[in-house]
Amino acid sequence: MKFRVKAWSKTGRSRVGELELGSCPHTFETPALLLSTRKGLPHFISPQLLPSLPSPDSFLLQCNPLHFIEGIPFETVSRIGGLHDMLGLREYALAAAPRDSDVCIPESNSSNKFGASFETPSGRHLIKPIEYMKMISSTKPDLWTTLADEVPAWVSQKRNRTSVDRTVKWLDECIGQNVTGGAVFGSIVGGSSIEERQRCAQEIARRNVSGYWIGGFGLGESMEQRPALLHAVVTNLPEEKPRQIFGLSLPEEVLQGISAGVDLFDSTYIYDLTIGGLALTFPVNGTEPHPSDYQLNDNVSDFTKINLKATIYRKDESPILDSCNCYTCQNHTKAYINHLLNVHEMLAQTLLEIHNTHHYLALFRTIREAIKGDRFEEFKHKFIQGRREASVL
């Protein structure tokens, strides 16, 4: 793995980087979004439709090795050549993280010190470092994160301290068995404790890792708590290595993470919108949305997204967004997607995921351009203010 910082914001910690991973032929600019997957593929987009997404931004995928506990044995995956060969995604970069995207809240009272406990399709599993490393060695991701004992924001200081001790111990056990050659990201936890966040970051920064995975966010902390926690972590990490985070999903939360100096974001935001029949419509250039841009009705729009299940779109012959050049907006209308949703046709989710992915990746491109032009803080303020004002109209 290679990473270098190309540009810094003069008024904060936000930065633009360049990332190369494994044998992937693409170079990725950061801040970047890792697309959420289920068993290695986006939830509703087939491999044949992946080329319709923006390149190379869409070539960065996040996968969870735990999703493969059921079904094909890991030994078979290894003999095939890993996930790249099994899925036919040889030009894509795969980043593996064990946090289960479907069950976000971990067990806060876990007393097992031998491994991390995860909810999987086949029930709750205790995954020890040696077992986790067998999964990593078999799936052969380009980037993988070590096991983490994540805790929600409301646990005690003693539990936070225990989570850090376990996470550091598991990291040492994981990297001691690394035979994959993939880039290792050390996990950083500490809950809502600034002191434990600092201690964990300092401990992990001493290890021989390629980057850092900041866990334990999106587990009950408030937006007001988060900047201090992020600052406690990032200020104790070397600048020349990338930082990845899980749990910051909303645009406002992503902007908060970028302000702190985070480079990679993996979240289920796009999936959550899509499964709810929602389509992103917020402006990606930081300007305020205008009420005339939307057909507003109860539960139809909040000026950031629209609910295409609503009856108001039954006869709407316009695309989701006139200005969007995604496959969905170029070929289909709101009325058609509304029909697909109401007859429970899975094509609806496919078309929505294409649009939402395209739209969210466009936001990340705009953010990178704002950082390069030293306009990020202005962009952030304008974007958030516009969404707040529009939402109360």
C-alpha positions as CSV (number, residue, x, y, z in Angstrom):
1,M,0.0,0.0,0.0
2,K,1.1,3.6,-0.8
3,F,-0.4,6.7,0.7
4,R,0.7,10.4,0.4
5,V,-1.0,13.6,1.3
6,K,-1.4,15.9,-1.7
7,A,-3.1,19.0,-0.1
8,W,-3.9,20.4,3.3
9,S,-6.6,22.8,4.3
10,K,-4.9,25.9,5.7
11,T,-7.7,26.5,8.3
12,G,-8.0,22.9,9.7
13,R,-6.9,19.3,9.5
14,S,-8.8,18.3,6.4
15,R,-6.6,16.9,3.7
16,V,-6.6,15.3,0.2
17,G,-4.5,12.2,-0.2
18,E,-3.7,9.6,-2.8
19,L,-4.0,5.9,-2.0
20,E,-2.8,2.8,-3.9
21,L,-3.8,-0.6,-2.7
22,G,-2.4,-4.0,-3.6
23,S,-2.7,-5.1,-7.2
24,C,-5.7,-2.8,-7.8
25,P,-4.8,-0.7,-11.0
26,H,-6.6,2.3,-9.7
27,T,-5.4,5.2,-7.6
28,F,-7.9,6.7,-5.2
29,E,-8.1,10.2,-4.0
30,T,-9.2,10.7,-0.4
31,P,-11.3,11.6,1.5
32,A,-13.2,8.7,-0.1
33,L,-16.1,6.4,0.6
34,L,-15.8,2.7,0.8
35,L,-19.0,1.2,-0.7
36,S,-20.9,-1.0,1.7
37,T,-21.3,-4.6,0.5
38,R,-23.0,-7.9,1.5
39,K,-20.6,-10.8,0.9
40,G,-18.3,-8.6,-1.2
41,L,-20.9,-7.0,-3.6
42,P,-23.0,-3.9,-3.2
43,H,-26.4,-4.9,-1.8
44,F,-28.5,-4.5,-5.0
45,I,-26.1,-3.7,-7.8
46,S,-24.9,-6.7,-9.9
47,P,-21.4,-6.9,-11.2
48,Q,-22.7,-6.2,-14.7
49,L,-24.0,-2.8,-13.5
50,L,-21.0,-1.8,-11.4
51,P,-19.4,0.0,-14.4
52,S,-22.3,2.4,-14.5
53,L,-21.0,3.9,-11.2
54,P,-18.3,6.7,-11.3
55,S,-14.8,5.5,-11.8
56,P,-12.5,5.1,-10.0
57,D,-14.4,6.2,-6.8
58,S,-16.7,3.2,-7.0
59,F,-13.8,0.7,-7.2
60,L,-13.2,0.9,-3.4
61,L,-15.4,-1.7,-1.6
62,Q,-15.7,-2.6,2.1
63,C,-16.4,-6.2,3.0
64,N,-17.0,-8.1,6.2
65,P,-15.3,-11.5,6.5
66,L,-18.0,-12.6,9.0
67,H,-20.6,-12.6,6.2
68,F,-18.8,-15.7,4.8
69,I,-19.1,-17.8,8.0
70,E,-22.1,-19.6,6.5
71,G,-21.8,-21.3,3.1
72,I,-18.7,-21.7,1.1
73,P,-15.7,-22.8,3.4
74,F,-12.8,-20.3,3.8
75,E,-10.4,-23.0,2.5
76,T,-12.4,-23.1,-0.7
77,V,-12.3,-19.3,-1.0
78,S,-8.5,-19.5,-0.6
79,R,-8.1,-22.1,-3.3
80,I,-10.1,-20.1,-5.7
81,G,-7.7,-17.2,-5.1
82,G,-9.5,-15.1,-2.6
83,L,-12.6,-12.8,-2.9
84,H,-11.2,-10.9,-5.9
85,D,-11.2,-14.1,-8.0
86,M,-14.3,-15.6,-6.5
87,L,-16.4,-12.5,-7.1
88,G,-14.8,-11.6,-10.5
89,L,-13.7,-8.2,-9.1
90,R,-10.0,-8.3,-9.9
91,E,-9.8,-4.6,-10.7
92,Y,-11.5,-3.6,-7.4
93,A,-9.9,-2.8,-4.0
94,L,-11.4,-4.7,-1.1
95,A,-11.1,-3.4,2.4
96,A,-12.1,-5.9,5.2
97,A,-13.4,-4.9,8.6
98,P,-15.1,-7.2,11.1
99,R,-17.7,-4.7,12.3
100,D,-21.1,-6.1,11.4
101,S,-23.0,-3.4,9.5
102,D,-26.4,-4.9,10.3
103,V,-26.0,-5.0,14.1
104,C,-24.2,-1.8,15.2
105,I,-24.4,-1.9,19.0
106,P,-21.9,-4.3,20.5
107,E,-22.4,-6.1,23.8
108,S,-21.3,-3.5,26.5
109,N,-21.0,-6.1,29.3
110,S,-18.9,-8.6,27.3
111,S,-16.5,-10.3,29.7
112,N,-14.8,-12.6,27.2
113,K,-11.2,-11.6,26.8
114,F,-10.2,-14.2,24.3
115,G,-12.0,-12.8,21.3
116,A,-14.6,-10.4,19.9
117,S,-18.3,-11.3,19.9
118,F,-20.3,-10.6,16.7
119,E,-23.9,-11.1,15.6
120,T,-24.0,-13.1,12.3
121,P,-26.7,-14.7,10.2
122,S,-26.0,-17.9,12.0
123,G,-26.2,-16.4,15.5
124,R,-23.6,-14.8,17.8
125,H,-20.1,-15.9,17.3
126,L,-17.0,-15.5,19.3
127,I,-14.1,-14.7,16.9
128,K,-10.6,-15.2,18.3
129,P,-7.6,-13.5,16.6
130,I,-6.3,-16.8,15.2
131,E,-9.7,-17.5,13.6
132,Y,-10.0,-14.0,12.3
133,M,-6.6,-14.3,10.7
134,K,-7.6,-17.5,8.9
135,M,-10.5,-15.6,7.4
136,I,-8.2,-12.8,6.3
137,S,-5.6,-15.2,4.8
138,S,-8.4,-17.0,2.9
139,T,-10.2,-13.9,1.5
140,K,-7.0,-12.0,0.7
141,P,-8.3,-8.4,0.9
142,D,-6.1,-5.4,-0.1
143,L,-6.7,-3.8,3.3
144,W,-7.9,-5.3,6.6
145,T,-8.5,-4.0,10.1
146,T,-7.6,-5.8,13.3
147,L,-10.2,-7.0,15.8
148,A,-11.7,-4.3,18.1
149,D,-13.6,-4.4,21.3
150,E,-16.0,-1.6,20.6
151,V,-18.2,-0.2,23.3
152,P,-21.2,2.2,23.3
153,A,-20.9,5.7,24.7
154,W,-22.6,5.0,28.0
155,V,-20.3,2.4,29.5
156,S,-18.1,3.1,32.5
157,Q,-14.5,4.3,32.4
158,K,-13.3,0.9,33.6
159,R,-15.1,-0.8,30.6
160,N,-13.5,1.8,28.3
161,R,-10.1,1.0,29.7
162,T,-10.7,-2.8,29.3
163,S,-11.8,-2.3,25.6
164,V,-8.5,-0.5,24.9
165,D,-6.4,-3.2,26.6
166,R,-8.1,-6.0,24.7
167,T,-8.0,-4.2,21.3
168,V,-4.2,-3.6,21.7
169,K,-3.7,-7.2,22.7
170,W,-5.7,-8.5,19.8
171,L,-3.8,-6.3,17.4
172,D,-0.5,-7.7,18.6
173,E,-1.9,-11.3,18.1
174,C,-3.3,-10.4,14.6
175,I,-0.2,-8.8,13.2
176,G,2.0,-11.5,14.7
177,Q,0.2,-14.0,12.3
178,N,-0.1,-11.8,9.2
179,V,0.7,-13.9,6.2
180,T,-1.6,-12.2,3.7
181,G,0.6,-9.3,2.6
182,G,-2.4,-7.0,2.7
183,A,-2.2,-3.6,4.3
184,V,-2.9,-3.7,8.1
185,F,-5.0,-1.0,9.8
186,G,-4.7,-1.0,13.5
187,S,-8.1,-0.5,15.4
188,I,-8.5,2.3,17.8
189,V,-11.3,2.4,20.4
190,G,-11.9,4.0,23.8
191,G,-15.6,4.8,23.8
192,S,-16.6,8.2,25.0
193,S,-13.4,8.6,27.1
194,I,-10.9,11.2,25.8
195,E,-8.1,9.8,27.9
196,E,-8.7,6.2,26.7
197,R,-8.9,7.4,23.1
198,Q,-5.6,9.1,23.4
199,R,-4.0,6.1,25.1
200,C,-5.3,3.7,22.5
201,A,-4.1,5.9,19.6
202,Q,-0.6,6.3,21.2
203,E,-0.3,2.5,21.7
204,I,-1.5,1.6,18.1
205,A,0.8,4.3,16.6
206,R,3.8,2.5,18.1
207,R,2.9,-0.7,16.1
208,N,4.0,-1.6,12.6
209,V,0.7,-0.9,10.8
210,S,0.0,0.7,7.5
211,G,-2.9,2.8,8.7
212,Y,-5.6,3.2,11.4
213,W,-9.2,2.2,11.7
214,I,-11.1,4.4,14.2
215,G,-13.9,2.4,15.7
216,G,-16.5,2.9,18.4
217,F,-18.4,5.8,16.7
218,G,-22.0,5.9,15.9
219,L,-22.7,4.0,19.1
220,G,-24.5,6.7,21.1
221,E,-22.1,9.6,21.3
222,S,-23.6,13.0,20.5
223,M,-22.5,15.3,17.6
224,E,-21.2,17.7,20.3
225,Q,-19.0,15.0,22.0
226,R,-17.5,13.8,18.7
227,P,-15.0,16.6,17.8
228,A,-13.1,16.2,21.1
229,L,-13.0,12.4,20.7
230,L,-11.8,12.6,17.1
231,H,-9.2,15.2,18.1
232,A,-7.9,13.0,20.9
233,V,-7.3,10.2,18.3
234,V,-6.0,12.0,15.2
235,T,-3.5,14.3,17.1
236,N,-1.8,11.2,18.3
237,L,-1.4,9.5,14.9
238,P,1.4,10.1,12.3
239,E,0.3,12.3,9.4
240,E,1.8,10.1,6.7
241,K,-0.6,7.2,7.3
242,P,-4.3,7.0,6.3
243,R,-7.1,7.0,8.8
244,Q,-10.4,5.1,8.3
245,I,-13.6,5.4,10.4
246,F,-16.8,3.5,10.8
247,G,-20.0,5.0,12.1
248,L,-20.1,8.5,10.5
249,S,-22.8,8.1,7.9
250,L,-24.8,11.3,7.4
251,P,-23.2,14.1,5.3
252,E,-22.9,16.3,8.4
253,E,-21.1,13.5,10.2
254,V,-18.8,12.9,7.3
255,L,-17.9,16.6,7.1
256,Q,-17.2,16.4,10.9
257,G,-14.8,13.5,10.3
258,I,-13.0,15.2,7.4
259,S,-12.5,18.3,9.5
260,A,-10.7,16.1,12.0
261,G,-8.4,14.6,9.4
262,V,-10.1,11.3,8.5
263,D,-9.4,9.9,5.0
264,L,-11.7,6.9,4.5
265,F,-15.3,6.4,5.4
266,D,-17.2,3.1,5.4
267,S,-20.9,3.3,6.2
268,T,-24.3,1.8,5.4
269,Y,-25.9,5.2,4.7
270,I,-26.6,4.4,1.0
271,Y,-28.1,1.0,1.9
272,D,-30.3,2.5,4.6
273,L,-31.7,5.1,2.2
274,T,-32.2,2.6,-0.6
275,I,-34.0,0.0,1.5
276,G,-36.4,2.7,2.7
277,G,-37.3,3.8,-0.9
278,L,-35.5,7.1,-0.4
279,A,-33.4,9.0,-3.1
280,L,-30.8,11.6,-2.3
281,T,-31.5,15.1,-3.7
282,F,-29.4,17.5,-1.7
283,P,-27.1,19.9,-3.7
284,V,-23.5,18.6,-3.8
285,N,-21.9,22.1,-4.4
286,G,-22.8,23.5,-1.0
287,T,-25.6,25.8,-2.2
288,E,-28.9,26.0,-0.4
289,P,-31.8,23.9,-1.8
290,H,-34.8,26.0,-2.8
291,P,-38.4,24.9,-2.1
292,S,-39.4,25.2,-5.7
293,D,-36.9,22.4,-6.5
294,Y,-39.2,19.8,-4.7
295,Q,-42.8,18.8,-4.6
296,L,-43.1,18.9,-0.8
297,N,-45.8,16.9,1.0
298,D,-46.0,15.1,4.3
299,N,-43.3,12.3,4.5
300,V,-42.3,13.1,0.9
301,S,-39.2,15.3,1.2
302,D,-37.1,17.0,3.8
303,F,-35.0,18.9,1.1
304,T,-32.2,16.4,1.4
305,K,-34.0,13.2,0.1
306,I,-37.4,12.2,-1.3
307,N,-39.6,9.3,-0.5
308,L,-40.4,7.6,-3.9
309,K,-43.0,5.4,-2.3
310,A,-45.3,8.4,-1.9
311,T,-48.4,8.6,-4.1
312,I,-47.4,12.1,-5.3
313,Y,-44.8,10.5,-7.6
314,R,-47.2,8.0,-9.2
315,K,-47.6,10.2,-12.3
316,D,-44.3,12.1,-12.1
317,E,-42.5,11.7,-15.5
318,S,-39.3,13.5,-14.4
319,P,-36.1,11.8,-13.3
320,I,-35.1,11.9,-9.6
321,L,-32.8,14.9,-10.5
322,D,-32.7,16.7,-13.8
323,S,-29.0,17.5,-13.3
324,C,-27.9,14.0,-12.4
325,N,-26.2,11.9,-15.1
326,C,-26.4,8.5,-13.3
327,Y,-27.9,5.5,-15.2
328,T,-31.2,5.8,-13.2
329,C,-31.8,9.5,-13.9
330,Q,-30.8,9.2,-17.5
331,N,-33.2,6.3,-18.2
332,H,-36.1,6.2,-15.7
333,T,-38.7,8.4,-14.1
334,K,-40.0,8.8,-10.6
335,A,-43.3,7.3,-11.7
336,Y,-41.5,4.1,-12.8
337,I,-39.5,3.7,-9.6
338,N,-42.7,4.5,-7.5
339,H,-44.4,1.6,-9.4
340,L,-41.5,-0.8,-8.8
341,L,-41.5,0.0,-5.1
342,N,-45.2,-0.4,-4.7
343,V,-45.3,-3.8,-6.4
344,H,-42.2,-4.9,-4.4
345,E,-39.9,-5.3,-7.4
346,M,-36.2,-5.5,-6.5
347,L,-35.3,-3.5,-9.6
348,A,-36.5,-0.5,-7.5
349,Q,-33.7,-1.0,-5.0
350,T,-31.2,-1.5,-7.8
351,L,-32.1,1.8,-9.5
352,L,-32.1,3.6,-6.2
353,E,-28.8,2.3,-5.1
354,I,-27.2,3.3,-8.4
355,H,-28.6,6.9,-8.0
356,N,-27.7,7.2,-4.3
357,T,-24.2,5.9,-4.7
358,H,-23.6,8.2,-7.7
359,H,-24.9,11.2,-5.7
360,Y,-23.0,10.5,-2.5
361,L,-19.7,9.9,-4.4
362,A,-20.3,13.3,-6.1
363,L,-20.4,14.9,-2.7
364,F,-17.0,13.4,-1.9
365,R,-15.5,14.7,-5.2
366,T,-16.8,18.2,-4.3
367,I,-15.3,18.0,-0.9
368,R,-11.9,17.1,-2.3
369,E,-12.0,20.0,-4.7
370,A,-13.0,22.3,-1.8
371,I,-10.0,21.2,0.2
372,K,-7.6,21.7,-2.8
373,G,-9.0,25.2,-3.2
374,D,-8.7,25.9,0.5
375,R,-12.5,26.4,0.7
376,F,-13.5,23.4,2.8
377,E,-14.5,25.2,6.0
378,E,-16.6,27.6,4.0
379,F,-18.1,24.7,2.0
380,K,-18.9,22.8,5.2
381,H,-20.6,25.8,6.9
382,K,-22.6,26.6,3.8
383,F,-23.6,23.0,3.2
384,I,-24.8,22.4,6.8
385,Q,-26.5,25.8,7.1
386,G,-28.3,25.2,3.8
387,R,-29.6,21.8,5.0
388,R,-30.7,23.2,8.4
389,E,-32.6,26.1,6.9
390,A,-34.3,24.0,4.2
391,S,-35.4,21.4,6.7
392,V,-37.5,23.9,8.6
393,L,-39.2,25.6,5.6
